[in-house]
């Protein structure tokens, strides 16, 4: 006999069939009406118990009086705000007030910060970090890739160069002596802010007084990885960030254990990115457009998908395409190649050259999906766009449009996919 999981009141209010009926009809449906009713009941149960679990988790995490109540004022955050060459948007100020209210409370903060690429999430998170540091706590910022971690490290050190805040970088590819030096700073508390990849959750990493955990592109980390980082401190506040657009109702469904803040406003000098879809037969026109933009002093990305399961095959395909572009398509231009199999210092060297303008066109795999911030790059070409997921395409498009100039994202796709896209508009 199948037991009932929901009360009579819930069943009646939501016009749901009983569990015994649903189990029988999902396996041996008498007609399509009863099959649909059975499906609806089982789907309701799945979402209901997910929400129940998230609500329970949120209540247990909040735990009255068990978290850290940070100071309500921060001279460091004020000095940072005064040094910025721009003013914060209304949306950034609103989100900062929400985060500050959480941090001043003894309840443990668990907040999702959502904002489009370029909306200014990092500066908001940095303000929160300085509140924690000035209260005598350490901060850990975890990013999914070494490139993104290094980007954050450079951004934070640039903003904090005139402030007495020690920022350390911890990634997997570091030399042994440097790593030991960083670990000692973390253990002793001399490292106020530690930026890293999953390396920050390894067993030998111990914080003296971890008070705030910031996780970027949180969808790239598993629940256990996030929980392991939390356990490095005693009930630290947690701020998770994402640029992936999530409707608020879906965000509350998926992240019901988190409060949600949204930066829904771009800085005043940002223009919307113009996006277009083109077929293989139109590729030469696309490349001509790239040449024209680069001649105007701009920079461009050309991104290839992961075509095969084998990394070696992918690397060979990307390398061959890079050589073809260099010799046949863009002769006379300075090209660079970036892929996931490169060592950490090799990736950084390529990115620094691109940042300095020594590379005009950067060909890459999806290793650039997150963490690249080059305001002068205005064109993103995505080859075989039909092979990417929507979230990936959104992230890749966000690599341009980070300066005041008009930016473009051009998807080169299979003709059938192109036709489906055209008809859907």
VEXGUMI-498177 format. One record per residue (C-alpha): residue number from 1; chain; z, y, x. Coordinates in pm, whole numbers, padded with zeros to 5 digits. Each point is the difference from the previous one (the first is absolute). Layout:
BEGIN
+-----+------+--------+--------+--------+
| pos | unit |     zz |     yy |     xx |
+-----+------+--------+--------+--------+
| NUM |    A |      Z |      Y |      X |
...
+-----+------+--------+--------+--------+
//
This chain:
BEGIN
+-----+------+--------+--------+--------+
| pos | unit |     zz |     yy |     xx |
+-----+------+--------+--------+--------+
|   1 |    A |  00000 |  00000 |  00000 |
|   2 |    A | -00091 |  00348 |  00130 |
|   3 |    A |  00290 |  00246 | -00007 |
|   4 |    A | -00039 |  00359 | -00123 |
|   5 |    A |  00034 |  00268 |  00270 |
|   6 |    A |  00005 |  00313 | -00217 |
|   7 |    A |  00230 |  00116 | -00280 |
|   8 |    A | -00117 |  00006 | -00362 |
|   9 |    A |  00021 |  00381 |  00003 |
|  10 |    A | -00241 |  00030 |  00297 |
|  11 |    A | -00241 | -00249 | -00159 |
|  12 |    A | -00006 |  00189 | -00330 |
|  13 |    A | -00028 |  00348 |  00152 |
|  14 |    A | -00299 | -00108 |  00209 |
|  15 |    A | -00156 | -00235 | -00260 |
|  16 |    A |  00012 | -00295 |  00241 |
|  17 |    A | -00027 | -00371 | -00068 |
|  18 |    A |  00273 | -00242 |  00110 |
|  19 |    A | -00012 | -00164 |  00345 |
|  20 |    A | -00048 | -00352 | -00140 |
|  21 |    A | -00302 |  00119 | -00199 |
|  22 |    A | -00142 |  00181 |  00306 |
|  23 |    A |  00032 | -00304 |  00229 |
|  24 |    A | -00161 | -00230 | -00255 |
|  25 |    A | -00288 |  00236 | -00083 |
|  26 |    A | -00078 |  00091 |  00362 |
|  27 |    A | -00054 | -00371 |  00075 |
|  28 |    A | -00135 | -00120 | -00337 |
|  29 |    A | -00130 |  00306 | -00189 |
|  30 |    A | -00078 | -00053 | -00368 |
|  31 |    A | -00221 |  00311 | -00011 |
|  32 |    A | -00077 |  00316 |  00200 |
|  33 |    A |  00248 |  00212 | -00199 |
|  34 |    A |  00291 | -00226 |  00092 |
|  35 |    A | -00124 | -00025 |  00360 |
|  36 |    A |  00001 |  00380 |  00030 |
|  37 |    A |  00349 |  00015 | -00152 |
|  38 |    A |  00124 | -00260 |  00250 |
|  39 |    A | -00153 |  00189 |  00294 |
|  40 |    A |  00156 |  00326 | -00120 |
|  41 |    A |  00345 | -00159 | -00021 |
|  42 |    A | -00020 | -00152 |  00349 |
|  43 |    A | -00131 |  00325 |  00151 |
|  44 |    A |  00281 |  00191 | -00171 |
|  45 |    A |  00258 | -00234 |  00154 |
|  46 |    A | -00146 |  00042 |  00346 |
|  47 |    A |  00010 |  00381 | -00014 |
|  48 |    A |  00336 |  00009 | -00184 |
|  49 |    A |  00181 | -00208 |  00261 |
|  50 |    A | -00168 |  00189 |  00284 |
|  51 |    A |  00133 |  00325 | -00148 |
|  52 |    A |  00342 | -00156 | -00055 |
|  53 |    A |  00014 | -00113 |  00364 |
|  54 |    A | -00106 |  00345 |  00125 |
|  55 |    A |  00257 |  00174 | -00224 |
|  56 |    A |  00271 | -00235 |  00126 |
|  57 |    A | -00106 |  00061 |  00360 |
|  58 |    A | -00001 |  00377 | -00050 |
|  59 |    A |  00351 | -00007 | -00148 |
|  60 |    A |  00134 | -00218 |  00281 |
|  61 |    A | -00157 |  00226 |  00265 |
|  62 |    A |  00135 |  00319 | -00153 |
|  63 |    A |  00361 | -00128 |  00011 |
|  64 |    A |  00223 |  00299 | -00079 |
|  65 |    A |  00144 |  00156 |  00315 |
|  66 |    A | -00130 | -00265 |  00242 |
|  67 |    A | -00279 |  00203 |  00160 |
|  68 |    A | -00012 |  00295 |  00240 |
|  69 |    A |  00058 |  00354 | -00128 |
|  70 |    A | -00192 |  00220 |  00242 |
|  71 |    A |  00077 |  00368 |  00057 |
|  72 |    A | -00166 |  00234 | -00250 |
|  73 |    A | -00116 |  00242 |  00272 |
|  74 |    A | -00212 | -00055 |  00309 |
|  75 |    A | -00066 |  00270 |  00258 |
|  76 |    A | -00255 | -00232 |  00165 |
|  77 |    A | -00200 | -00034 | -00322 |
|  78 |    A |  00018 |  00379 | -00052 |
|  79 |    A | -00123 |  00067 |  00356 |
|  80 |    A | -00285 | -00248 | -00049 |
|  81 |    A | -00105 |  00166 | -00328 |
|  82 |    A |  00001 |  00343 |  00165 |
|  83 |    A | -00214 | -00124 |  00292 |
|  84 |    A | -00275 | -00148 | -00218 |
|  85 |    A | -00335 |  00185 |  00007 |
|  86 |    A | -00031 | -00054 | -00376 |
|  87 |    A |  00218 |  00021 | -00308 |
|  88 |    A |  00101 | -00307 | -00193 |
|  89 |    A | -00170 | -00056 | -00337 |
|  90 |    A |  00195 |  00014 | -00326 |
|  91 |    A | -00035 | -00379 | -00028 |
|  92 |    A |  00146 | -00051 |  00350 |
|  93 |    A |  00295 |  00227 | -00079 |
|  94 |    A |  00065 | -00184 | -00328 |
|  95 |    A | -00003 | -00340 |  00175 |
|  96 |    A |  00228 |  00133 |  00276 |
|  97 |    A |  00255 |  00104 | -00263 |
|  98 |    A | -00010 | -00350 | -00151 |
|  99 |    A |  00049 | -00165 |  00341 |
| 100 |    A |  00277 |  00245 |  00098 |
| 101 |    A |  00189 | -00072 | -00323 |
| 102 |    A | -00020 | -00374 |  00076 |
| 103 |    A |  00117 |  00042 |  00358 |
| 104 |    A |  00297 |  00219 | -00095 |
| 105 |    A |  00117 | -00266 | -00246 |
| 106 |    A |  00214 | -00296 |  00107 |
| 107 |    A | -00245 | -00224 | -00184 |
| 108 |    A | -00252 | -00169 |  00228 |
| 109 |    A | -00342 |  00167 | -00028 |
| 110 |    A | -00296 | -00226 | -00077 |
| 111 |    A | -00294 |  00230 | -00063 |
| 112 |    A | -00377 | -00045 | -00002 |
| 113 |    A | -00190 |  00306 |  00123 |
| 114 |    A | -00356 | -00009 | -00125 |
| 115 |    A | -00265 |  00251 |  00099 |
| 116 |    A | -00369 |  00004 |  00079 |
| 117 |    A | -00116 | -00001 |  00360 |
| 118 |    A |  00055 |  00348 |  00145 |
| 119 |    A |  00251 |  00108 | -00267 |
| 120 |    A |  00278 |  00046 |  00257 |
| 121 |    A |  00224 | -00305 | -00040 |
| 122 |    A |  00082 | -00016 |  00372 |
| 123 |    A |  00148 |  00350 |  00022 |
| 124 |    A |  00212 | -00071 | -00309 |
| 125 |    A |  00126 | -00324 |  00158 |
| 126 |    A |  00072 |  00185 |  00327 |
| 127 |    A |  00217 |  00253 | -00186 |
| 128 |    A |  00201 | -00292 | -00141 |
| 129 |    A |  00027 | -00153 |  00349 |
| 130 |    A |  00147 |  00323 |  00140 |
| 131 |    A |  00264 |  00006 | -00275 |
| 132 |    A |  00107 | -00351 |  00109 |
| 133 |    A | -00007 |  00086 |  00372 |
| 134 |    A |  00209 |  00314 | -00046 |
| 135 |    A |  00257 | -00207 | -00191 |
| 136 |    A |  00036 | -00225 |  00306 |
| 137 |    A | -00222 | -00289 | -00108 |
| 138 |    A | -00308 | -00166 |  00145 |
| 139 |    A | -00336 | -00038 | -00174 |
| 140 |    A | -00253 | -00283 |  00016 |
| 141 |    A | -00363 |  00063 | -00101 |
| 142 |    A | -00203 | -00322 | -00036 |
| 143 |    A | -00380 |  00002 | -00021 |
| 144 |    A | -00237 | -00298 | -00049 |
| 145 |    A | -00221 |  00054 |  00308 |
| 146 |    A |  00045 |  00119 |  00357 |
| 147 |    A | -00260 |  00272 | -00055 |
| 148 |    A |  00193 |  00140 | -00298 |
| 149 |    A |  00334 | -00030 |  00186 |
| 150 |    A | -00144 |  00187 |  00300 |
| 151 |    A | -00151 |  00263 | -00232 |
| 152 |    A |  00341 |  00056 | -00162 |
| 153 |    A |  00167 |  00014 |  00341 |
| 154 |    A | -00242 |  00269 |  00122 |
| 155 |    A |  00034 |  00197 | -00325 |
| 156 |    A |  00381 | -00011 |  00004 |
| 157 |    A |  00035 |  00091 |  00369 |
| 158 |    A | -00243 |  00292 | -00047 |
| 159 |    A |  00201 |  00137 | -00294 |
| 160 |    A |  00336 | -00055 |  00172 |
| 161 |    A | -00085 |  00119 |  00353 |
| 162 |    A |  00230 |  00303 | -00029 |
| 163 |    A |  00284 | -00191 | -00171 |
| 164 |    A |  00270 | -00219 |  00164 |
| 165 |    A | -00124 | -00322 | -00162 |
| 166 |    A | -00083 | -00311 |  00205 |
| 167 |    A | -00293 | -00199 | -00145 |
| 168 |    A | -00081 | -00342 |  00147 |
| 169 |    A | -00298 | -00230 | -00063 |
| 170 |    A |  00043 | -00379 | -00026 |
| 171 |    A | -00315 | -00215 | -00032 |
| 172 |    A | -00090 | -00353 |  00103 |
| 173 |    A | -00232 |  00075 |  00291 |
| 174 |    A |  00243 |  00203 |  00213 |
| 175 |    A |  00086 | -00083 |  00361 |
| 176 |    A |  00330 | -00187 |  00043 |
| 177 |    A |  00183 |  00278 |  00185 |
| 178 |    A | -00104 |  00266 | -00254 |
| 179 |    A |  00100 | -00227 | -00288 |
| 180 |    A |  00344 | -00064 |  00153 |
| 181 |    A |  00048 |  00375 |  00046 |
| 182 |    A | -00090 |  00066 | -00365 |
| 183 |    A |  00230 | -00282 | -00123 |
| 184 |    A |  00292 |  00141 |  00202 |
| 185 |    A | -00055 |  00345 | -00151 |
| 186 |    A |  00002 | -00154 | -00349 |
| 187 |    A |  00317 | -00204 |  00066 |
| 188 |    A |  00185 |  00295 |  00152 |
| 189 |    A | -00102 |  00243 | -00273 |
| 190 |    A | -00191 |  00227 |  00240 |
| 191 |    A | -00318 | -00074 | -00199 |
| 192 |    A |  00036 |  00221 | -00306 |
| 193 |    A | -00331 | -00110 | -00154 |
| 194 |    A | -00169 | -00331 |  00083 |
| 195 |    A | -00365 | -00035 | -00098 |
| 196 |    A | -00148 | -00349 |  00013 |
| 197 |    A | -00189 | -00289 | -00148 |
| 198 |    A |  00162 | -00327 | -00113 |
| 199 |    A |  00141 |  00002 |  00358 |
| 200 |    A |  00294 |  00206 | -00138 |
| 201 |    A |  00119 | -00296 | -00210 |
| 202 |    A |  00007 | -00250 |  00286 |
| 203 |    A |  00334 | -00166 |  00073 |
| 204 |    A |  00071 |  00183 |  00326 |
| 205 |    A | -00024 |  00344 | -00164 |
| 206 |    A |  00344 |  00134 | -00086 |
| 207 |    A |  00079 |  00349 | -00128 |
| 208 |    A |  00325 |  00181 |  00072 |
| 209 |    A |  00009 |  00179 | -00336 |
| 210 |    A | -00309 | -00044 | -00215 |
| 211 |    A |  00015 |  00228 | -00303 |
| 212 |    A | -00359 |  00042 | -00123 |
| 213 |    A | -00292 | -00241 | -00012 |
| 214 |    A | -00351 |  00140 | -00059 |
| 215 |    A | -00282 | -00249 | -00064 |
| 216 |    A | -00361 |  00122 |  00001 |
| 217 |    A | -00275 | -00178 | -00193 |
| 218 |    A |  00270 | -00219 | -00149 |
| 219 |    A | -00247 | -00231 | -00177 |
| 220 |    A | -00094 | -00134 |  00345 |
| 221 |    A |  00351 | -00143 |  00050 |
| 222 |    A |  00162 | -00296 | -00171 |
| 223 |    A |  00331 |  00023 | -00187 |
| 224 |    A |  00176 | -00197 |  00276 |
| 225 |    A | -00125 |  00235 |  00274 |
| 226 |    A |  00130 |  00303 | -00189 |
| 227 |    A |  00332 | -00173 | -00066 |
| 228 |    A |  00037 | -00095 |  00369 |
| 229 |    A | -00035 |  00363 |  00103 |
| 230 |    A |  00258 |  00109 | -00259 |
| 231 |    A |  00245 | -00253 |  00143 |
| 232 |    A | -00015 |  00174 |  00341 |
| 233 |    A |  00240 |  00255 | -00150 |
| 234 |    A |  00275 |  00006 | -00263 |
| 235 |    A | -00161 |  00093 | -00331 |
| 236 |    A | -00242 |  00260 |  00149 |
| 237 |    A | -00206 |  00219 | -00230 |
| 238 |    A | -00359 | -00120 | -00039 |
| 239 |    A | -00314 |  00209 | -00047 |
| 240 |    A | -00329 | -00186 | -00035 |
| 241 |    A | -00335 |  00181 |  00008 |
| 242 |    A | -00345 | -00089 | -00126 |
| 243 |    A | -00334 |  00177 | -00029 |
| 244 |    A | -00141 | -00270 | -00228 |
| 245 |    A | -00039 |  00159 | -00346 |
| 246 |    A |  00224 | -00182 | -00248 |
| 247 |    A |  00024 |  00108 | -00366 |
| 248 |    A |  00361 |  00094 | -00073 |
| 249 |    A |  00045 | -00274 | -00261 |
| 250 |    A | -00129 | -00262 |  00245 |
| 251 |    A |  00221 |  00140 |  00277 |
| 252 |    A |  00303 | -00039 | -00224 |
| 253 |    A | -00107 | -00356 | -00080 |
| 254 |    A | -00062 | -00106 |  00360 |
| 255 |    A |  00276 |  00205 |  00159 |
| 256 |    A |  00259 |  00016 | -00276 |
| 257 |    A |  00274 | -00019 |  00262 |
| 258 |    A | -00121 |  00330 |  00146 |
| 259 |    A |  00011 |  00356 | -00128 |
| 260 |    A | -00347 |  00156 |  00018 |
| 261 |    A | -00097 |  00341 |  00140 |
| 262 |    A | -00361 |  00118 | -00006 |
| 263 |    A | -00165 |  00272 |  00211 |
| 264 |    A | -00283 |  00085 | -00240 |
| 265 |    A | -00130 |  00311 |  00177 |
| 266 |    A | -00211 |  00038 |  00315 |
| 267 |    A |  00047 |  00290 |  00245 |
| 268 |    A | -00196 |  00312 | -00094 |
| 269 |    A | -00263 | -00033 |  00275 |
| 270 |    A | -00102 | -00357 | -00083 |
| 271 |    A | -00328 | -00067 | -00180 |
| 272 |    A | -00063 | -00315 | -00207 |
| 273 |    A | -00197 | -00262 |  00195 |
| 274 |    A | -00356 | -00051 | -00127 |
| 275 |    A | -00064 | -00373 | -00047 |
| 276 |    A | -00343 | -00166 | -00037 |
| 277 |    A | -00141 | -00353 | -00015 |
| 278 |    A | -00326 | -00085 |  00179 |
| 279 |    A | -00199 | -00321 |  00053 |
| 280 |    A | -00120 | -00155 |  00326 |
| 281 |    A | -00348 |  00148 | -00060 |
| 282 |    A |  00151 |  00350 |  00006 |
| 283 |    A |  00196 | -00054 |  00321 |
| 284 |    A | -00232 |  00205 |  00225 |
| 285 |    A |  00054 |  00307 | -00221 |
| 286 |    A |  00375 | -00058 |  00029 |
| 287 |    A | -00022 | -00022 |  00380 |
| 288 |    A | -00207 |  00318 |  00010 |
| 289 |    A |  00275 |  00175 | -00196 |
| 290 |    A |  00254 | -00124 |  00259 |
| 291 |    A | -00216 |  00139 |  00283 |
| 292 |    A | -00015 |  00340 | -00172 |
| 293 |    A |  00377 |  00013 | -00054 |
| 294 |    A |  00072 | -00098 |  00362 |
| 295 |    A | -00244 |  00264 |  00128 |
| 296 |    A |  00202 |  00254 | -00199 |
| 297 |    A |  00304 | -00101 |  00207 |
| 298 |    A |  00152 | -00249 | -00245 |
| 299 |    A |  00097 | -00364 |  00063 |
| 300 |    A | -00065 | -00319 | -00196 |
| 301 |    A |  00123 | -00355 | -00057 |
| 302 |    A | -00218 | -00308 | -00056 |
| 303 |    A |  00211 | -00290 | -00131 |
| 304 |    A | -00096 | -00369 | -00012 |
| 305 |    A |  00167 | -00262 | -00221 |
| 306 |    A |  00155 | -00326 |  00114 |
| 307 |    A | -00298 | -00223 | -00073 |
| 308 |    A |  00131 | -00332 |  00132 |
| 309 |    A |  00343 | -00162 |  00005 |
| 310 |    A | -00022 | -00034 |  00377 |
| 311 |    A |  00115 |  00311 |  00190 |
| 312 |    A | -00228 | -00095 |  00289 |
| 313 |    A | -00306 | -00001 | -00226 |
| 314 |    A |  00110 |  00331 | -00154 |
| 315 |    A |  00045 |  00155 |  00343 |
| 316 |    A | -00344 | -00122 |  00110 |
| 317 |    A | -00162 |  00142 | -00316 |
| 318 |    A |  00176 |  00337 |  00040 |
| 319 |    A | -00086 |  00018 |  00371 |
| 320 |    A | -00367 | -00084 | -00059 |
| 321 |    A | -00026 |  00258 | -00280 |
| 322 |    A |  00167 |  00260 |  00222 |
| 323 |    A | -00255 | -00064 |  00275 |
| 324 |    A | -00287 |  00024 | -00252 |
| 325 |    A |  00129 |  00330 | -00137 |
| 326 |    A |  00048 |  00136 |  00350 |
| 327 |    A | -00347 | -00089 |  00129 |
| 328 |    A | -00221 |  00013 | -00312 |
| 329 |    A |  00163 |  00217 | -00267 |
| 330 |    A |  00206 |  00266 |  00180 |
| 331 |    A | -00144 |  00028 |  00354 |
| 332 |    A |  00120 |  00315 |  00167 |
| 333 |    A |  00327 |  00004 | -00195 |
| 334 |    A |  00341 | -00111 |  00133 |
| 335 |    A |  00117 | -00315 | -00181 |
| 336 |    A |  00325 | -00195 |  00024 |
| 337 |    A |  00112 | -00345 | -00125 |
| 338 |    A |  00340 | -00087 | -00148 |
| 339 |    A |  00104 | -00346 | -00120 |
| 340 |    A |  00313 | -00206 | -00057 |
| 341 |    A | -00034 | -00221 |  00308 |
| 342 |    A |  00040 |  00293 |  00239 |
| 343 |    A |  00330 |  00045 |  00184 |
| 344 |    A |  00234 |  00275 | -00117 |
| 345 |    A | -00072 |  00233 |  00294 |
| 346 |    A | -00378 | -00056 | -00041 |
| 347 |    A |  00017 |  00099 | -00368 |
| 348 |    A |  00204 |  00307 |  00084 |
| 349 |    A | -00248 |  00102 |  00273 |
| 350 |    A | -00291 | -00020 | -00246 |
| 351 |    A |  00191 |  00196 | -00266 |
| 352 |    A |  00099 |  00271 |  00248 |
| 353 |    A | -00366 |  00036 |  00105 |
| 354 |    A | -00105 |  00027 | -00365 |
| 355 |    A |  00278 |  00251 | -00064 |
| 356 |    A | -00114 |  00207 |  00300 |
| 357 |    A | -00364 | -00004 | -00119 |
| 358 |    A | -00118 | -00212 |  00294 |
| 359 |    A | -00118 | -00259 | -00256 |
| 360 |    A | -00222 |  00139 | -00276 |
| 361 |    A | -00056 | -00316 | -00206 |
| 362 |    A |  00271 | -00265 | -00016 |
| 363 |    A | -00117 | -00348 | -00102 |
| 364 |    A |  00288 | -00217 | -00116 |
| 365 |    A |  00124 | -00292 | -00202 |
| 366 |    A |  00267 |  00056 | -00267 |
| 367 |    A |  00256 |  00057 |  00276 |
| 368 |    A | -00043 |  00371 | -00090 |
| 369 |    A |  00092 | -00062 | -00366 |
| 370 |    A |  00332 |  00178 |  00052 |
| 371 |    A |  00138 |  00244 |  00248 |
| 372 |    A | -00294 |  00202 |  00130 |
| 373 |    A |  00032 |  00377 | -00039 |
| 374 |    A | -00296 |  00188 |  00149 |
| 375 |    A | -00064 |  00326 | -00195 |
| 376 |    A | -00343 |  00047 |  00165 |
| 377 |    A | -00129 | -00338 | -00129 |
| 378 |    A | -00196 |  00078 | -00317 |
| 379 |    A | -00220 | -00307 | -00060 |
| 380 |    A |  00106 | -00356 | -00081 |
| 381 |    A | -00276 | -00263 | -00021 |
| 382 |    A |  00115 | -00337 | -00138 |
| 383 |    A | -00244 | -00287 |  00061 |
| 384 |    A | -00011 | -00289 | -00251 |
| 385 |    A |  00235 |  00188 | -00231 |
| 386 |    A | -00007 | -00283 | -00255 |
| 387 |    A |  00205 | -00211 |  00244 |
| 388 |    A |  00299 |  00236 | -00018 |
| 389 |    A |  00273 |  00020 | -00262 |
| 390 |    A |  00054 |  00322 | -00196 |
| 391 |    A |  00324 |  00076 |  00182 |
| 392 |    A | -00173 | -00043 |  00339 |
| 393 |    A | -00285 |  00230 | -00103 |
| 394 |    A |  00250 |  00262 | -00113 |
| 395 |    A |  00188 | -00021 |  00330 |
| 396 |    A | -00319 |  00018 |  00207 |
| 397 |    A | -00127 |  00300 | -00194 |
| 398 |    A |  00332 |  00168 |  00075 |
| 399 |    A | -00081 |  00007 |  00372 |
| 400 |    A | -00222 |  00302 | -00070 |
| 401 |    A |  00075 |  00312 | -00201 |
| 402 |    A |  00299 |  00083 |  00220 |
| 403 |    A | -00122 |  00346 |  00100 |
| 404 |    A | -00146 |  00307 | -00173 |
| 405 |    A | -00367 | -00112 |  00031 |
| 406 |    A | -00186 | -00189 | -00273 |
| 407 |    A |  00021 | -00376 |  00061 |
| 408 |    A | -00213 | -00290 | -00117 |
| 409 |    A |  00053 | -00373 | -00055 |
| 410 |    A | -00320 | -00206 | -00032 |
| 411 |    A |  00015 | -00362 | -00109 |
| 412 |    A | -00296 | -00212 |  00110 |
| 413 |    A | -00019 | -00298 | -00232 |
| 414 |    A | -00202 | -00296 | -00118 |
| 415 |    A | -00268 |  00105 | -00254 |
| 416 |    A |  00151 | -00214 | -00279 |
| 417 |    A |  00343 |  00155 |  00054 |
| 418 |    A | -00162 |  00344 |  00014 |
| 419 |    A | -00175 | -00058 | -00334 |
| 420 |    A |  00326 | -00118 | -00162 |
| 421 |    A |  00175 |  00313 |  00133 |
| 422 |    A | -00280 |  00227 | -00129 |
| 423 |    A |  00003 | -00153 | -00350 |
| 424 |    A |  00378 |  00025 | -00024 |
| 425 |    A | -00006 |  00380 |  00046 |
+-----+------+--------+--------+--------+
//
